[in-house]
Amino acid sequence: MKNTNIGIANLVISNKLKESYFQGNLLEESRKTTSDFLSVVKNSPILQLEFKVFNNIENKHIENEMLAKDYIDKHIKLFEVYTIEEIDAEREKLNSFLTEGINVDVPERMELYNAIDVLITESLNDYDKIDVDNIYEAFTIVLGHVKEPKKSLLESVEMESVGEEIIEIAVDKFNEKYAELNEEDKNLLQLLIKSNDKEKKELLETYKTESLMVLEGIDKESVKDNILKAIGKIKEMKYNKRSVVDDIIGLHELKRDLL
């Protein structure tokens, strides 16, 4: 069986880590797997190079076709100092992290990673083994991706780095007590990961409205001033791309504590 490339391996590892948070089990095991995976990559010059190349190409946006082609070519040429056998030997180290197979529902990213993989391996093939049609199809996919404008970090559903960023925020906000969250909490975290900027903006307004309804319905004279201050702060809240996740979680916690 062909050894997997770093893009797919990273996607699988990130997906497992994210799922462990939502399912509330195997959290420590997933963290250790992630740590071990990063350790393997850091100790392999080939895997480090592959990681950087995949990451650069995936996140680069160049509208000019000539410049985009040159950018791709220069990255692929970085592998010329290695042989296919050397690359394959290093990639084999990733197989232990994929014992359950590849199970990620992100076809466009899988297509991109496989296309980059083809460009790398075909560039190192012996002349009589080169598949020109395969190279052309792969290059077309990669070129199209580089020329396409990239979504912002919070719009992307899963640079599983996006997944990781949201998870880190969730861990900070809930103090690493994921197993103690109720279904409403888990549903909110899932919604935050899957939503784009527009949906997050709408979600913020929904939570503002719901929180205000709860606060305005409290009739306790002793805390009236504090309630009015809280109402004022919520009404002043504006959508901020950098803080929207924190803001939504904060409103969610406020409403939950008041009810």
C-alpha positions as CSV (number, residue, x, y, z in Angstrom):
1,M,0.0,0.0,0.0
2,K,1.3,3.5,-0.9
3,N,2.4,5.5,2.1
4,T,0.3,8.5,2.9
5,N,1.5,12.1,2.4
6,I,1.9,14.6,5.2
7,G,-1.2,16.6,4.2
8,I,-3.6,13.7,4.6
9,A,-1.9,12.4,7.8
10,N,-2.2,15.9,9.4
11,L,-5.8,16.1,8.4
12,V,-6.6,12.7,10.0
13,I,-4.7,13.5,13.2
14,S,-6.5,16.9,13.5
15,N,-9.9,15.3,12.9
16,K,-9.3,12.7,15.6
17,L,-8.3,15.3,18.1
18,K,-11.3,17.4,17.3
19,E,-13.7,14.4,17.6
20,S,-12.2,13.4,20.9
21,Y,-13.3,16.8,22.4
22,F,-16.8,16.5,21.1
23,Q,-17.3,12.9,22.1
24,G,-15.7,13.5,25.5
25,N,-13.5,10.4,25.4
26,L,-10.0,9.4,24.6
27,L,-8.9,13.0,25.1
28,E,-5.5,12.2,26.6
29,E,-4.9,9.5,24.1
30,S,-5.6,11.9,21.2
31,R,-3.3,14.5,22.7
32,K,-0.5,12.0,23.0
33,T,-1.0,10.9,19.4
34,T,-0.8,14.5,18.2
35,S,2.3,15.1,20.2
36,D,3.9,11.9,18.9
37,F,3.0,12.9,15.3
38,L,4.6,16.3,15.6
39,S,7.7,14.7,17.1
40,V,8.1,12.4,14.2
41,V,7.7,15.3,11.7
42,K,10.2,17.5,13.6
43,N,12.8,14.8,13.6
44,S,12.5,14.2,9.9
45,P,14.0,16.8,7.5
46,I,11.9,15.3,4.6
47,L,8.7,15.4,6.5
48,Q,9.4,18.9,7.7
49,L,10.0,20.0,4.2
50,E,6.8,18.2,3.0
51,F,4.8,19.9,5.8
52,K,6.0,23.3,4.8
53,V,5.4,22.8,1.1
54,F,1.9,21.4,1.6
55,N,1.1,24.2,4.0
56,N,2.5,27.0,1.8
57,I,0.7,25.8,-1.3
58,E,-2.6,25.2,0.5
59,N,-2.6,28.7,2.0
60,K,-1.1,30.7,-0.9
61,H,-3.1,33.0,-3.2
62,I,-1.6,34.3,-6.4
63,E,-4.0,35.5,-9.1
64,N,-1.3,35.8,-11.8
65,E,-1.1,32.5,-13.5
66,M,2.5,32.8,-14.5
67,L,3.6,33.7,-11.0
68,A,1.4,31.0,-9.5
69,K,3.0,28.3,-11.8
70,D,6.5,29.5,-10.8
71,Y,5.5,29.4,-7.1
72,I,4.4,25.8,-7.5
73,D,7.4,24.7,-9.5
74,K,9.9,26.2,-7.1
75,H,8.3,24.3,-4.2
76,I,8.2,21.0,-6.0
77,K,11.9,21.4,-7.1
78,L,12.8,21.5,-3.4
79,F,12.5,17.7,-3.3
80,E,15.0,17.2,-6.1
81,V,17.8,16.5,-3.5
82,Y,15.9,13.4,-2.4
83,T,14.8,10.1,-4.1
84,I,11.4,8.6,-4.1
85,E,12.7,5.8,-1.9
86,E,13.9,8.3,0.7
87,I,10.6,10.1,0.8
88,D,8.7,6.9,0.9
89,A,10.8,5.7,3.8
90,E,10.0,8.8,5.8
91,R,6.3,8.7,5.0
92,E,6.1,5.2,6.2
93,K,6.7,6.6,9.7
94,L,3.2,8.2,9.4
95,N,1.4,4.9,8.9
96,S,1.3,4.1,12.6
97,F,-0.9,7.1,13.1
98,L,-3.5,5.9,10.6
99,T,-4.3,2.5,12.1
100,E,-8.0,3.1,11.7
101,G,-7.7,4.2,8.1
102,I,-8.5,7.5,6.5
103,N,-11.9,8.8,7.5
104,V,-12.3,12.5,6.8
105,D,-15.1,14.1,4.8
106,V,-13.2,16.9,3.2
107,P,-12.9,15.8,-0.4
108,E,-11.5,19.1,-1.8
109,R,-8.6,19.0,0.6
110,M,-7.9,15.3,-0.1
111,E,-7.9,16.1,-3.8
112,L,-5.4,19.0,-3.3
113,Y,-3.1,16.9,-1.1
114,N,-3.1,14.0,-3.5
115,A,-2.4,16.4,-6.4
116,I,0.6,17.9,-4.6
117,D,1.8,14.3,-3.8
118,V,1.6,13.4,-7.5
119,L,3.7,16.5,-8.5
120,I,6.4,15.5,-6.0
121,T,6.6,11.9,-6.8
122,E,6.3,12.3,-10.6
123,S,9.0,14.9,-10.6
124,L,11.4,12.3,-9.2
125,N,10.3,9.4,-11.4
126,D,12.6,7.9,-14.0
127,Y,12.0,9.4,-17.4
128,D,10.3,6.2,-18.7
129,K,8.0,6.0,-15.8
130,I,6.7,9.6,-15.8
131,D,2.9,9.9,-16.4
132,V,2.4,13.1,-18.3
133,D,-1.4,13.0,-18.1
134,N,-1.2,12.4,-14.3
135,I,1.1,15.4,-13.9
136,Y,-1.1,17.6,-16.0
137,E,-4.3,16.8,-14.1
138,A,-2.5,17.2,-10.7
139,F,-0.9,20.5,-11.7
140,T,-4.3,21.8,-12.9
141,I,-5.8,21.1,-9.5
142,V,-2.9,22.7,-7.6
143,L,-2.8,25.8,-9.9
144,G,-6.5,26.3,-9.6
145,H,-6.3,26.2,-5.8
146,V,-3.4,28.7,-5.6
147,K,-5.2,31.1,-7.9
148,E,-8.4,30.9,-5.9
149,P,-8.9,33.6,-3.2
150,K,-8.5,32.0,0.3
151,K,-11.1,32.2,3.0
152,S,-10.1,33.9,6.2
153,L,-9.1,31.8,9.2
154,L,-12.6,31.9,10.8
155,E,-14.4,31.2,7.5
156,S,-12.4,28.0,6.9
157,V,-14.2,25.1,8.4
158,E,-11.3,23.0,9.2
159,M,-7.6,24.2,8.7
160,E,-7.8,21.7,11.1
161,S,-5.7,24.4,12.5
162,V,-9.1,26.2,12.5
163,G,-10.5,23.2,14.4
164,E,-7.5,23.4,16.7
165,E,-7.9,27.1,17.3
166,I,-11.6,26.8,18.2
167,I,-10.7,23.8,20.4
168,E,-8.1,25.9,22.2
169,I,-10.6,28.7,22.8
170,A,-13.1,26.1,24.1
171,V,-10.6,24.6,26.4
172,D,-9.6,28.0,27.8
173,K,-13.3,29.1,28.3
174,F,-14.4,25.8,29.9
175,N,-11.2,25.1,31.8
176,E,-10.6,21.7,30.2
177,K,-13.8,20.2,31.6
178,Y,-15.2,19.1,28.3
179,A,-16.6,15.9,29.8
180,E,-18.8,17.9,32.1
181,L,-20.4,20.0,29.4
182,N,-24.1,19.5,28.6
183,E,-25.5,18.8,25.2
184,E,-26.3,22.5,24.7
185,D,-22.6,23.4,25.3
186,K,-21.4,20.8,22.9
187,N,-23.9,21.8,20.2
188,L,-22.6,25.4,20.5
189,L,-19.0,24.4,20.0
190,Q,-19.9,22.3,17.0
191,L,-21.9,25.2,15.6
192,L,-18.9,27.6,16.1
193,I,-16.6,25.2,14.2
194,K,-18.9,24.7,11.3
195,S,-20.1,28.3,10.9
196,N,-18.6,31.0,8.7
197,D,-18.2,34.7,9.5
198,K,-21.8,35.6,8.4
199,E,-23.3,32.8,10.5
200,K,-21.2,33.8,13.5
201,K,-22.4,37.4,13.2
202,E,-26.0,36.2,13.2
203,L,-25.3,33.8,16.1
204,L,-23.9,36.7,18.1
205,E,-27.0,38.8,17.6
206,T,-29.2,35.8,18.6
207,Y,-27.3,35.4,21.8
208,K,-27.3,39.1,22.5
209,T,-31.1,39.1,22.1
210,E,-31.7,36.1,24.3
211,S,-29.3,37.3,27.0
212,L,-31.1,40.7,27.0
213,M,-34.5,39.1,27.4
214,V,-33.3,37.1,30.4
215,L,-31.7,40.1,32.0
216,E,-34.6,42.4,31.4
217,G,-36.9,39.9,32.9
218,I,-35.1,39.8,36.3
219,D,-37.0,41.9,38.8
220,K,-34.6,42.2,41.8
221,E,-34.0,45.7,43.2
222,S,-30.8,44.8,45.0
223,V,-29.0,43.9,41.7
224,K,-30.8,46.4,39.5
225,D,-27.8,48.6,38.9
226,N,-25.6,45.6,37.9
227,I,-28.3,44.3,35.6
228,L,-28.6,47.7,33.9
229,K,-24.8,47.8,33.4
230,A,-24.8,44.3,31.9
231,I,-27.7,45.2,29.6
232,G,-25.8,48.3,28.5
233,K,-22.6,46.4,27.7
234,I,-24.5,43.7,25.7
235,K,-26.3,46.3,23.7
236,E,-23.0,48.0,22.9
237,M,-21.4,44.7,21.7
238,K,-20.4,44.8,18.0
239,Y,-19.3,42.0,15.7
240,N,-15.5,41.6,15.9
241,K,-14.0,38.9,13.8
242,R,-11.2,38.4,16.3
243,S,-13.3,38.1,19.4
244,V,-16.7,36.8,18.1
245,V,-16.1,33.3,19.4
246,D,-15.2,34.5,22.9
247,D,-18.2,36.9,22.8
248,I,-20.6,34.2,21.8
249,I,-19.3,31.7,24.4
250,G,-19.4,34.5,27.1
251,L,-23.1,35.2,26.3
252,H,-23.9,31.5,26.3
253,E,-22.4,31.1,29.8
254,L,-24.2,34.2,31.0
255,K,-27.6,33.0,29.8
256,R,-26.9,29.5,31.2
257,D,-26.0,30.9,34.6
258,L,-29.1,33.2,34.8
259,L,-31.6,30.6,33.8
